[in-house]
């Protein structure tokens, strides 16, 4: 959600900033802009819509200067038009901002009363107006920025440049992530390491409340009180080539085909391939003594958590509560002290999940996070980080990160079950063997492309789609329905198959396809009964099953995708892949923007 980049140094800033914004497209946006210092004055270019629109403007009217900031905006306050696009320039300052200034109306009223005229609908303009107001009254850029930051309430990452102050950028962070990149005679600011990867291998992250002063020769970090502080510098391994499409039509298509490799690499990180023993990070608590677990996440990660709950309760016999992160702390549940708070996030910056982490810590929970970015805010605030090896996920709709999360949760389940002695060594080795075999089974899914495309042809013509799954397959149905909604804009809902007769069955007719997740080893007879109920009312059955299940569904289902035989324990991971592929194929037929669906953002850093 929103992307920020800043450059201060000796090279032309605009091409560097623009390419960084390209790398931040995955976060979701609806307008963009760049501002630089040209002969001491602030100049800028902005455009509504995609970066191609900004590029056309820059080609027609180039933007010089070696100090610059850029932004991709996901609209919160104000329509997604050029007037509301960042950077916002007021007098002597230009500002870009990710987040929400919660007290912007109060600030706007104060400044309007002081004679200031606002030209946009955004909360961000209040920041620019307040900084310029302070500078108009004699404060230096640093003093004006600090005075402004002390007034702001809410979540934000901010970058600012100042007229007649060449070689200066001030950045600030509270709630939303911001990183500093170190170059040779130049410095960079960005929303994440992906934006800075081709520019800087050494990166430092601002902590909450920090602000920083960038000059070509280096950076100074200040805490919320204005005191100078040190922040650790990390070397990032990410390189520019990791985010290309590699010949695929879309990032999502590429990332779907990366499922087998991602699963394999993630498992190899936490399972010794020689001894087949689980290797987890050191923990200062005993897995055997956990009284209870609380899982929380958002979006697809929440569905991964639902599957994790099934595993943990069935195999480890560990009681588990689960909430979407945006509801957990407001529900204020009673928690057992010294339980495990298990959080799941691709970015490690999801605002709701981060807030839930802090709420769980306040309740004396051991914080364990499953993350793709271990150096993220959640990573730094966790007791234990279980890292997945998904690599950059550029498409807004999460795909490979989901199966990586499930792979980590599956191994964690086995480790806890062994510690609690709820499964035998033979059972543990069988489950581990099933997991290690999964990458090759996942690769086989793509040989079923024609069958998935045939199913997609039916679904693409529908206005509404139902997804059904039973037991641990219910969350897979939820994930399938979410993906279809996200990228094809077809209304889809998922139900536990046994619940269909308690209401949703009234929706069924010949115009409503019913996608069923039905591996033969998981409550198949019960699921089959629900399928028969749907078919008797005219439902068009689209089934994902295995060879054994296909035999029993052959005269019932209109479309069947036959998947490889796998153990029931790993079936949710395998069956996730084709339901995601189905959504992709439907979106292709609908002609929607697969990688950047309307209204969506990748990393949601505001509540």
Backbone torsions as a table, in degrees:
resi	resn	phi	psi	omega
1	UNK	NA	114.9	-175.0
2	UNK	59.2	143.1	178.3
3	UNK	-131.1	139.5	-178.4
4	UNK	-124.0	138.4	169.6
5	UNK	-143.5	143.1	175.5
6	UNK	-138.0	146.8	-179.5
7	UNK	-136.1	133.1	173.5
8	UNK	-138.3	121.5	-176.5
9	UNK	176.9	-136.4	-173.6
10	UNK	-118.5	-9.5	179.8
11	UNK	-97.8	158.4	174.0
12	UNK	-55.0	128.6	-172.4
13	UNK	-77.0	-37.2	-169.9
14	UNK	-57.2	-50.0	-179.5
15	UNK	-63.5	-33.8	178.5
16	UNK	-67.7	-45.2	179.7
17	UNK	-65.4	-42.5	-177.1
18	UNK	-62.3	-44.3	179.7
19	UNK	-65.9	-34.0	175.4
20	UNK	-64.9	-38.8	177.3
21	UNK	-65.0	-35.8	174.8
22	UNK	-56.9	-41.8	-178.0
23	UNK	-72.7	-16.4	178.8
24	UNK	-97.4	3.3	-179.7
25	UNK	-58.1	-31.2	-176.9
26	UNK	-60.3	-20.6	-177.2
27	UNK	-74.3	-13.7	-178.6
28	UNK	90.9	134.5	-178.0
29	UNK	-166.2	164.0	178.5
30	UNK	-135.1	0.1	173.0
31	UNK	-160.5	168.0	-177.3
32	UNK	-154.5	166.0	178.7
33	UNK	-172.7	160.4	177.6
34	UNK	-137.3	141.8	173.0
35	UNK	-130.5	140.9	177.5
36	UNK	-135.9	169.6	172.4
37	UNK	-95.8	123.4	179.0
38	UNK	-123.9	110.6	-177.1
39	UNK	54.4	39.4	176.5
40	UNK	85.5	-11.1	-178.7
41	UNK	-104.3	152.3	178.1
42	UNK	-82.6	126.9	174.3
43	UNK	-124.6	150.1	-176.6
44	UNK	-150.4	160.2	172.5
45	UNK	-134.5	136.0	-179.5
46	UNK	-137.3	155.7	178.3
47	UNK	-155.2	142.0	170.2
48	UNK	-79.5	155.8	177.5
49	UNK	86.1	-153.8	-172.6
50	UNK	-75.5	165.2	179.9
51	UNK	-61.6	-25.5	176.8
52	UNK	-58.7	-33.3	177.9
53	UNK	-67.4	-41.1	176.7
54	UNK	-66.7	-39.4	179.5
55	UNK	-60.2	-42.0	179.3
56	UNK	-62.1	-40.1	178.6
57	UNK	-65.3	-42.3	-179.9
58	UNK	-66.0	-34.4	177.8
59	UNK	-68.9	-36.8	179.4
60	UNK	-76.7	-30.8	-176.3
61	UNK	-142.1	82.7	-174.9
62	UNK	-57.7	157.9	-176.8
63	UNK	-123.8	110.8	-178.0
64	UNK	-85.4	-175.8	175.7
65	UNK	109.7	151.1	-179.8
66	UNK	-109.9	0.2	173.7
67	UNK	-121.3	120.1	-176.0
68	UNK	-156.8	159.3	175.7
69	UNK	-132.8	150.6	178.1
70	UNK	-139.7	167.0	-171.7
71	UNK	-158.0	139.0	164.6
72	UNK	-112.1	125.4	-171.0
73	UNK	-105.3	133.5	167.7
74	UNK	-108.4	112.4	-167.0
75	UNK	-61.5	131.5	168.3
76	UNK	-118.3	-64.5	178.2
77	UNK	-102.0	115.0	178.5
78	UNK	97.1	149.0	-177.2
79	UNK	-63.7	156.5	178.0
80	UNK	-80.4	72.8	179.4
81	UNK	-126.0	177.1	-176.0
82	UNK	-64.5	-36.9	-178.3
83	UNK	-62.5	-32.1	-179.6
84	UNK	-94.2	-5.4	-179.9
85	UNK	-68.4	150.9	174.7
86	UNK	-91.2	159.9	0.4
87	UNK	-72.6	150.1	172.7
88	UNK	-96.3	125.5	-178.2
89	UNK	-112.1	124.8	177.0
90	UNK	-134.7	112.4	176.9
91	UNK	57.9	-108.1	-171.7
92	UNK	-97.8	6.3	-174.4
93	UNK	-138.1	146.5	169.3
94	UNK	-122.4	135.9	-172.4
95	UNK	-130.0	137.4	165.9
96	UNK	-119.9	150.5	-168.1
97	UNK	-151.6	135.1	171.5
98	UNK	-117.4	125.8	179.3
99	UNK	127.9	-160.0	179.9
100	UNK	-136.7	125.9	173.1
101	UNK	-88.2	106.0	-170.7
102	UNK	-71.8	-26.3	-179.0
103	UNK	-104.4	27.4	-176.5
104	UNK	-64.4	-32.2	-179.3
105	UNK	-65.3	-40.5	177.2
106	UNK	-61.8	-45.8	179.8
107	UNK	-65.0	-41.5	-179.7
108	UNK	-61.6	-42.6	179.4
109	UNK	-63.4	-43.5	179.5
110	UNK	-60.4	-47.2	-175.4
111	UNK	-71.3	-35.7	176.0
112	UNK	-63.6	-41.5	178.1
113	UNK	-63.6	-26.8	178.9
114	UNK	-85.7	4.7	176.0
115	UNK	99.3	4.7	-179.4
116	UNK	-78.7	143.0	-179.7
117	UNK	-113.2	122.9	179.8
118	UNK	-92.2	143.5	-176.7
119	UNK	-118.7	1.1	179.4
120	UNK	-133.5	174.0	177.3
121	UNK	-97.0	3.8	-168.4
122	UNK	-85.9	157.4	171.4
123	UNK	-73.1	-27.1	-176.1
124	UNK	-64.1	-35.3	-176.7
125	UNK	-60.6	-27.9	177.8
126	UNK	-62.4	-33.3	177.8
127	UNK	-65.8	-50.5	-179.2
128	UNK	-61.3	-42.5	-179.9
129	UNK	-62.2	-41.1	-176.8
130	UNK	-70.5	-40.5	176.8
131	UNK	-61.3	-47.6	-179.0
132	UNK	-63.7	-36.8	177.5
133	UNK	-59.0	-45.2	-179.8
134	UNK	-66.4	-39.5	179.5
135	UNK	-68.0	-35.0	177.3
136	UNK	-62.9	-25.2	179.4
137	UNK	-99.5	21.9	168.1
138	UNK	98.2	-0.6	179.7
139	UNK	-78.9	148.4	174.0
140	UNK	-72.6	166.3	177.1
141	UNK	-53.8	-45.1	179.8
142	UNK	-64.0	-43.2	-179.6
143	UNK	-66.0	-40.2	-179.4
144	UNK	-67.8	-40.3	179.5
145	UNK	-64.8	-45.6	-179.1
146	UNK	-63.9	-42.4	178.7
147	UNK	-62.6	-37.9	179.2
148	UNK	-68.5	-45.0	-178.1
149	UNK	-59.9	-33.2	-179.9
150	UNK	-67.7	-17.7	179.5
151	UNK	-94.0	-15.5	-171.2
152	UNK	-81.2	138.4	173.2
153	UNK	-122.5	139.5	179.8
154	UNK	124.0	-159.1	-179.6
155	UNK	-113.6	135.7	-178.4
156	UNK	-161.3	150.5	159.4
157	UNK	-125.6	132.6	-171.3
158	UNK	-134.2	142.8	169.1
159	UNK	-132.4	141.9	-176.2
160	UNK	-137.0	143.7	166.1
161	UNK	-124.0	162.0	-169.6
162	UNK	-134.5	135.2	176.9
163	UNK	-58.4	138.9	177.8
164	UNK	66.1	17.1	176.3
165	UNK	-128.4	69.5	179.8
166	UNK	-61.0	143.4	176.5
167	UNK	73.6	30.9	179.5
168	UNK	-138.4	126.6	169.5
169	UNK	-131.6	136.1	173.5
170	UNK	-114.1	129.8	177.9
171	UNK	-120.1	157.0	179.7
172	UNK	-150.6	152.0	-177.7
173	UNK	-142.9	132.0	169.6
174	UNK	-148.6	102.5	179.6
175	UNK	92.8	-47.4	-179.4
176	UNK	-95.1	143.3	-172.9
177	UNK	-72.6	151.7	175.9
178	UNK	-156.0	134.7	-177.4
179	UNK	-126.9	150.5	176.7
180	UNK	-110.2	130.9	177.2
181	UNK	-107.1	139.0	-176.0
182	UNK	-105.2	120.9	176.7
183	UNK	-115.5	-168.1	176.3
184	UNK	-98.8	104.8	-177.9
185	UNK	71.3	18.0	177.8
186	UNK	-156.7	153.4	-179.2
187	UNK	-132.6	157.3	-173.9
188	UNK	-136.2	154.3	176.4
189	UNK	-131.2	137.3	-178.7
190	UNK	-155.4	159.4	179.2
191	UNK	-67.6	-29.2	178.7
192	UNK	-158.2	173.7	-177.3
193	UNK	-66.4	-26.3	179.8
194	UNK	-63.5	-39.8	178.8
195	UNK	-64.3	-33.8	-173.4
196	UNK	-95.1	-6.3	-171.3
197	UNK	-52.8	-46.1	-179.9
198	UNK	-77.9	-8.2	-175.7
199	UNK	-101.3	-33.2	-173.1
200	UNK	-152.4	134.4	175.2
201	UNK	-93.0	-19.0	178.7
202	UNK	-105.0	127.7	-172.5
203	UNK	-137.0	142.8	171.6
204	UNK	-125.2	141.8	-179.4
205	UNK	-103.0	135.4	173.5
206	UNK	-72.2	141.5	172.5
207	UNK	-88.8	164.0	179.5
208	UNK	-56.2	131.3	179.8
209	UNK	90.8	-11.1	-179.4
210	UNK	-72.1	153.3	164.5
211	UNK	-138.6	156.8	-172.6
212	UNK	-139.6	153.7	178.5
213	UNK	-118.8	113.7	-178.5
214	UNK	-100.6	132.5	169.9
215	UNK	-133.1	163.2	-176.9
216	UNK	-54.6	-31.4	-176.4
217	UNK	-86.3	-8.2	179.4
218	UNK	160.3	-164.6	-175.0
219	UNK	-140.4	146.7	168.7
220	UNK	-118.1	134.9	179.6
221	UNK	-103.8	140.1	178.5
222	UNK	-129.5	144.6	176.6
223	UNK	-87.9	-174.3	-174.3
224	UNK	-63.9	-19.9	177.9
225	UNK	-90.3	-4.0	-178.4
226	UNK	91.4	-0.1	-179.1
227	UNK	-75.2	143.3	175.5
228	UNK	-66.9	134.7	179.8
229	UNK	-136.3	163.6	174.8
230	UNK	-104.9	144.2	174.6
231	UNK	-128.3	134.8	-175.7
232	UNK	-63.4	143.3	178.2
233	UNK	-101.8	131.1	-179.5
234	UNK	-115.3	149.5	173.7
235	UNK	-97.5	123.4	-178.1
236	UNK	-96.5	141.7	-178.2
237	UNK	-89.6	-13.0	-175.1
238	UNK	-64.1	135.9	178.6
239	UNK	-122.1	162.5	-172.5
240	UNK	-59.6	-35.2	-174.3
241	UNK	-67.9	-12.5	-174.8
242	UNK	-74.6	-8.7	-175.3
243	UNK	-112.5	13.4	175.2
244	UNK	-75.2	166.4	-179.8
245	UNK	-85.0	-11.9	176.7
246	UNK	52.6	38.6	176.4
247	UNK	88.8	-8.9	176.7
248	UNK	-78.1	158.4	-178.5
249	UNK	-70.7	-34.5	-176.9
250	UNK	-138.9	157.9	172.9
251	UNK	-59.7	-38.4	-178.4
252	UNK	-62.6	-40.6	178.1
253	UNK	-61.9	-44.9	177.9
254	UNK	-59.6	-45.9	-176.1
255	UNK	-68.7	-32.6	173.3
256	UNK	-61.4	-42.6	-179.1
257	UNK	-73.5	-10.8	177.1
258	UNK	-87.0	-4.4	179.5
259	UNK	-49.3	-52.9	-176.3
260	UNK	-58.6	-43.5	-178.6
261	UNK	-67.0	-42.7	-178.6
262	UNK	-63.6	-44.7	177.1
263	UNK	-59.5	-46.9	-178.5
264	UNK	-62.7	-45.9	-178.6
265	UNK	-66.7	-38.4	179.0
266	UNK	-65.3	-43.2	179.2
267	UNK	-66.1	-40.0	-179.4
268	UNK	-64.1	-24.7	179.6
269	UNK	-73.4	-28.4	-175.1
270	UNK	-119.3	2.3	173.3
271	UNK	-127.7	122.1	176.4
272	UNK	-66.0	117.4	-174.4
273	UNK	-67.6	-20.7	-179.3
274	UNK	-84.8	-53.3	-176.3
275	UNK	-88.2	-14.9	-174.4
276	UNK	56.1	38.3	174.5
277	UNK	-104.5	146.4	179.5
278	UNK	-77.2	133.9	179.8
279	UNK	-120.9	100.6	179.5
280	UNK	-104.8	158.8	175.4
281	UNK	-60.5	157.7	177.7
282	UNK	-63.9	137.0	-179.7
283	UNK	-125.2	145.4	179.0
284	UNK	-94.8	21.6	174.6
285	UNK	-142.6	157.9	-177.0
286	UNK	-93.4	126.9	177.4
287	UNK	-59.5	-32.0	-177.6
288	UNK	-68.2	-20.2	-174.4
289	UNK	-101.6	3.8	179.6
290	UNK	-64.9	125.8	179.3
291	UNK	-83.3	-24.7	-172.6
292	UNK	-169.9	160.4	175.7
293	UNK	-128.6	149.4	172.4
294	UNK	-123.8	119.9	178.6
295	UNK	-103.9	137.8	176.2
296	UNK	-148.4	145.8	-178.1
297	UNK	-172.0	-177.9	179.3
298	UNK	-129.6	151.8	173.5
299	UNK	58.7	-137.6	-179.5
300	UNK	-58.8	-35.2	179.2
301	UNK	-61.0	-32.4	176.2
302	UNK	-65.6	-39.0	177.9
303	UNK	-66.0	-36.2	173.0
304	UNK	-60.2	-40.4	177.7
305	UNK	-63.5	-36.6	176.5
306	UNK	-60.9	-42.9	177.5
307	UNK	-65.0	-40.0	176.7
308	UNK	-59.3	-37.4	177.6
309	UNK	-62.3	-46.0	177.0
310	UNK	-54.8	-48.4	-178.4
311	UNK	-62.0	-50.0	-174.8
312	UNK	-63.7	-39.1	-179.4
313	UNK	-75.3	-37.9	-176.9
314	UNK	-75.0	-42.9	-174.1
315	UNK	-94.4	-43.6	-176.5
316	UNK	-94.7	-8.9	-177.7
317	UNK	54.0	37.1	178.7
318	UNK	-99.5	121.4	177.9
319	UNK	-62.1	135.8	-175.3
320	UNK	-133.4	131.5	167.3
321	UNK	-103.9	152.3	178.2
322	UNK	-144.9	137.5	178.3
323	UNK	-140.9	148.5	165.3
324	UNK	-65.3	143.2	-170.9
325	UNK	-62.2	-32.9	-178.0
326	UNK	-68.9	-13.4	-179.6
327	UNK	-107.6	-22.7	-169.3
328	UNK	-55.9	-55.4	-173.4
329	UNK	-73.8	-21.9	177.9
330	UNK	-80.3	-26.0	175.0
331	UNK	-73.2	-25.3	176.3
332	UNK	52.1	57.4	-177.0
333	UNK	-73.9	150.9	172.5
334	UNK	-71.8	129.2	-176.6
335	UNK	-117.9	145.0	176.7
336	UNK	-76.8	122.9	179.8
337	UNK	-55.8	144.9	177.3
338	UNK	66.0	22.5	169.6
339	UNK	-79.1	-177.2	-179.6
340	UNK	-106.2	122.5	169.3
341	UNK	-91.3	111.2	-175.8
342	UNK	-107.2	112.3	-175.8
343	UNK	-114.0	144.7	-174.7
344	UNK	-130.4	127.3	-179.9
345	UNK	-158.7	136.8	175.5
346	UNK	-69.2	-51.8	-173.3
347	UNK	-83.1	-28.6	-173.1
348	UNK	76.0	10.5	-179.4
349	UNK	-123.9	3.6	-177.2
350	UNK	-58.9	120.1	-170.4
351	UNK	-59.2	-46.2	-177.4
352	UNK	-64.6	-41.2	-178.6
353	UNK	-69.7	-37.9	177.4
354	UNK	-64.4	-40.8	177.2
355	UNK	-64.3	-38.5	177.8
356	UNK	-65.5	-38.7	177.4
357	UNK	-56.6	-47.0	-177.4
358	UNK	-67.9	-34.1	176.3
359	UNK	-66.8	-39.9	178.9
360	UNK	-67.5	-39.1	177.6
361	UNK	-62.5	-39.4	179.2
362	UNK	-62.9	-23.5	178.4
363	UNK	-95.9	17.2	173.8
364	UNK	63.6	40.4	173.6
365	UNK	-93.7	146.0	170.9
366	UNK	-74.1	124.8	-172.7
367	UNK	-95.9	115.0	177.6
368	UNK	-120.1	123.4	-176.7
369	UNK	-120.0	136.5	174.8
370	UNK	-101.2	111.3	-168.8
371	UNK	-135.1	152.2	172.1
372	UNK	-94.7	-19.5	179.9
373	UNK	-123.0	96.2	-172.6
374	UNK	-71.0	-23.8	179.7
375	UNK	-86.2	8.9	-178.6
376	UNK	-72.4	174.5	178.7
377	UNK	-59.9	-44.6	178.6
378	UNK	-62.3	-38.8	178.6
379	UNK	-61.3	-41.9	-178.4
380	UNK	-71.1	-24.0	-176.9
381	UNK	-100.3	4.1	-178.5
382	UNK	-94.8	153.9	172.1
383	UNK	-74.7	-38.7	-178.6
384	UNK	-138.3	133.7	174.0
385	UNK	-113.1	123.6	173.0
386	UNK	-101.4	100.8	-173.8
387	UNK	-83.2	137.7	171.5
388	UNK	-101.4	160.6	-176.6
389	UNK	-114.5	67.4	-178.2
390	UNK	-93.0	-19.6	-174.9
391	UNK	70.3	-178.7	-179.2
392	UNK	-61.6	134.3	174.7
393	UNK	-114.4	105.7	-170.6
394	UNK	-88.6	-40.8	178.5
395	UNK	-59.6	136.9	-177.8
396	UNK	-60.5	-42.5	178.6
397	UNK	-74.3	120.2	-176.3
398	UNK	-69.9	135.8	178.6
399	UNK	-130.2	-79.0	-174.4
400	UNK	-65.1	-28.6	177.5
401	UNK	-62.2	-32.4	-178.7
402	UNK	-64.6	-47.2	-179.9
403	UNK	-71.2	-29.1	174.8
404	UNK	-66.0	-42.4	177.0
405	UNK	-60.1	-44.2	179.6
406	UNK	-64.0	-37.5	179.4
407	UNK	-62.4	-42.8	178.2
408	UNK	-65.5	-45.2	-179.5
409	UNK	-62.6	-36.1	178.6
410	UNK	-64.1	-45.1	-179.9
411	UNK	-67.7	-41.6	177.2
412	UNK	-59.2	-40.4	178.3
413	UNK	-58.9	-46.3	-179.2
414	UNK	-63.5	-41.7	179.8
415	UNK	-62.3	-43.6	179.6
416	UNK	-68.3	-39.6	178.5
417	UNK	-62.0	-40.7	177.2
418	UNK	-65.7	-42.4	-179.4
419	UNK	-64.3	-36.3	-179.6
420	UNK	-87.1	-2.7	178.8
421	UNK	56.7	42.7	178.5
422	UNK	-99.1	-8.0	173.2
423	UNK	-132.9	155.1	178.9
424	UNK	-79.3	165.0	175.7
425	UNK	-62.0	-36.4	179.7
426	UNK	-64.2	-43.0	178.5
427	UNK	-63.5	-43.7	179.8
428	UNK	-60.7	-44.5	-179.6
429	UNK	-67.0	-35.1	176.7
430	UNK	-64.0	-44.3	180.0
431	UNK	-65.7	-40.9	178.5
432	UNK	-64.7	-40.1	177.9
433	UNK	-63.4	-39.1	178.0
434	UNK	-63.5	-39.3	178.0
435	UNK	-66.5	-45.6	-177.5
436	UNK	-66.9	-23.0	176.8
437	UNK	-82.7	-12.1	-171.4
438	UNK	-64.3	-39.4	-179.5
439	UNK	-55.5	-40.8	179.6
440	UNK	-69.4	-35.9	176.9
441	UNK	-68.1	-37.1	178.9
442	UNK	-63.8	-38.2	179.3
443	UNK	-62.7	-30.7	-179.4
444	UNK	-67.8	-23.2	-178.3
445	UNK	-56.7	-35.8	-174.1
446	UNK	-75.2	-9.3	171.5
447	UNK	-80.4	-6.0	177.4
448	UNK	-98.7	18.2	-173.8
449	UNK	-58.1	-41.8	-177.5
450	UNK	-62.8	-41.3	179.1
451	UNK	-65.7	-38.3	177.9
452	UNK	-66.9	-39.2	178.9
453	UNK	-65.1	-36.9	177.2
454	UNK	-63.9	-39.5	176.6
455	UNK	-65.8	-40.2	-179.4
456	UNK	-62.6	-34.4	-179.7
457	UNK	-61.4	-35.8	178.3
458	UNK	-73.3	-46.3	-174.2
459	UNK	-68.6	-32.4	-178.9
460	UNK	-62.0	-21.8	-179.8
461	UNK	-89.7	-4.3	-174.4
462	UNK	-90.5	155.1	172.8
463	UNK	-96.2	-31.5	-179.5
464	UNK	-133.9	144.2	179.3
465	UNK	-137.0	138.1	173.6
466	UNK	-106.4	139.2	174.1
467	UNK	-115.6	135.2	179.9
468	UNK	-126.4	141.6	173.5
469	UNK	-154.8	153.7	-177.7
470	UNK	-119.7	143.7	178.9
471	UNK	60.4	-133.8	-176.3
472	UNK	-67.7	-11.0	176.0
473	UNK	-83.6	-12.1	177.7
474	UNK	-60.6	-46.1	176.9
475	UNK	-62.5	-29.0	176.0
476	UNK	-65.4	-39.6	175.8
477	UNK	-62.7	-40.4	176.8
478	UNK	-60.4	-43.7	178.7
479	UNK	-64.1	-41.6	178.5
480	UNK	-61.6	-44.4	179.8
481	UNK	-65.5	-40.7	179.1
482	UNK	-62.3	-45.5	-179.1
483	UNK	-61.6	-41.5	-179.7
484	UNK	-63.3	-43.7	177.9
485	UNK	-61.9	-45.5	-172.6
486	UNK	-61.6	-44.6	-168.5
487	UNK	-111.6	-15.3	177.3
488	UNK	-108.4	-15.5	-178.7
489	UNK	66.5	21.3	172.4
490	UNK	-88.7	134.5	178.5
491	UNK	-68.0	124.7	-179.6
492	UNK	-139.8	141.9	177.6
493	UNK	-133.5	145.7	178.1
494	UNK	-113.9	143.1	179.1
495	UNK	-136.9	147.2	165.3
496	UNK	-61.2	127.9	-168.6
497	UNK	-53.9	-36.2	-179.2
498	UNK	-70.1	-16.7	179.7
499	UNK	-85.5	-10.6	-175.0
500	UNK	-56.9	-41.0	-176.6
501	UNK	-73.6	-6.7	179.2
502	UNK	-95.7	27.3	176.9
503	UNK	148.2	-58.7	-175.8
504	UNK	-61.0	-21.1	-179.2
505	UNK	-59.6	-23.3	179.5
506	UNK	-68.4	-15.7	-179.6
507	UNK	-84.5	-12.9	-168.4
508	UNK	-78.8	128.8	167.7
509	UNK	-155.6	-171.6	-175.1
510	UNK	-66.8	-14.2	-178.4
511	UNK	-94.4	1.6	-177.0
512	UNK	-117.5	98.8	174.0
513	UNK	-64.1	147.5	-179.5
514	UNK	-122.6	111.1	-179.1
515	UNK	-92.6	122.5	-174.4
516	UNK	-116.4	130.0	174.7
517	UNK	-95.8	109.0	-166.9
518	UNK	-141.0	64.3	171.4
519	UNK	-63.7	142.7	-171.4
520	UNK	-66.2	-21.2	-174.9
521	UNK	-90.1	-0.3	-175.5
522	UNK	-123.6	98.0	174.8
523	UNK	47.3	41.4	-172.2
524	UNK	-66.0	-43.0	-178.2
525	UNK	-61.8	-39.5	177.6
526	UNK	-64.9	-44.5	179.3
527	UNK	-62.5	-40.0	180.0
528	UNK	-60.6	-39.9	177.5
529	UNK	-61.6	-40.8	178.2
530	UNK	-66.9	-36.4	177.1
531	UNK	-63.5	-42.4	179.6
532	UNK	-62.2	-39.2	177.8
533	UNK	-61.7	-41.0	-179.8
534	UNK	-69.3	-42.6	-178.4
535	UNK	-65.3	-36.4	-179.8
536	UNK	-63.6	-18.0	179.8
537	UNK	-106.7	19.6	174.7
538	UNK	91.8	3.7	-177.8
539	UNK	-64.6	140.5	177.1
540	UNK	-94.9	109.4	-170.6
541	UNK	-86.7	126.0	174.7
542	UNK	-117.9	113.0	-169.8
543	UNK	-116.2	137.5	165.9
544	UNK	-106.7	119.0	-176.5
545	UNK	-152.8	-173.4	175.9
546	UNK	-109.0	-175.6	-173.9
547	UNK	-61.5	-41.0	180.0
548	UNK	-65.4	-43.4	178.8
549	UNK	-67.1	-34.4	-178.9
550	UNK	-63.2	-34.4	179.2
551	UNK	-60.6	-37.9	-177.4
552	UNK	-85.2	-15.6	-179.0
553	UNK	-102.3	-3.2	-169.9
554	UNK	-59.5	-35.7	-178.9
555	UNK	-95.1	5.2	-175.9
556	UNK	-114.0	-42.9	-175.1
557	UNK	-89.2	140.8	176.5
558	UNK	-76.7	-37.4	178.1
559	UNK	-132.6	136.4	178.3
560	UNK	-132.1	130.9	169.7
561	UNK	-108.4	115.7	-176.6
562	UNK	-92.2	118.3	-176.5
563	UNK	-103.0	162.2	-179.8
564	UNK	-59.7	150.3	174.7
565	UNK	-72.1	127.7	176.5
566	UNK	-140.3	163.0	175.3
567	UNK	-63.1	146.2	-178.2
568	UNK	-57.5	-29.9	-178.0
569	UNK	-61.4	-39.5	-176.0
570	UNK	-98.0	-3.5	-177.9
571	UNK	-54.6	-40.5	179.9
572	UNK	-58.8	-34.9	179.4
573	UNK	-68.1	-47.9	-178.3
574	UNK	-64.2	-44.9	-173.5
575	UNK	-72.6	-18.3	174.6
576	UNK	-62.4	-38.0	-172.9
577	UNK	-62.1	-52.2	-178.1
578	UNK	-67.3	-29.2	177.8
579	UNK	-70.3	-31.0	174.4
580	UNK	-70.9	-41.9	177.6
581	UNK	-61.0	-39.1	178.3
582	UNK	-58.7	-47.0	179.0
583	UNK	-59.5	-41.6	179.0
584	UNK	-61.6	-45.9	-178.4
585	UNK	-65.6	-37.0	176.8
586	UNK	-65.0	-43.9	-179.5
587	UNK	-61.7	-38.1	176.5
588	UNK	-58.8	-43.9	-179.6
589	UNK	-67.6	-31.0	179.9
590	UNK	-81.7	-16.6	179.2
591	UNK	74.9	27.4	-179.1
592	UNK	-86.5	169.5	177.9
593	UNK	-80.4	99.3	-171.0
594	UNK	-65.0	-45.9	-173.9
595	UNK	-78.0	-30.1	-176.8
596	UNK	-131.3	73.2	-179.3
597	UNK	-60.2	152.1	-177.7
598	UNK	-60.4	143.5	172.5
599	UNK	70.8	-3.2	-174.4
600	UNK	-102.0	151.6	174.3
601	UNK	-128.3	149.6	-176.9
602	UNK	-74.9	-55.4	-176.3
603	UNK	-109.9	105.5	-173.5
604	UNK	-88.7	103.1	-172.7
605	UNK	-104.7	15.2	171.5
606	UNK	-129.2	154.7	179.0
607	UNK	-76.0	NA	NA
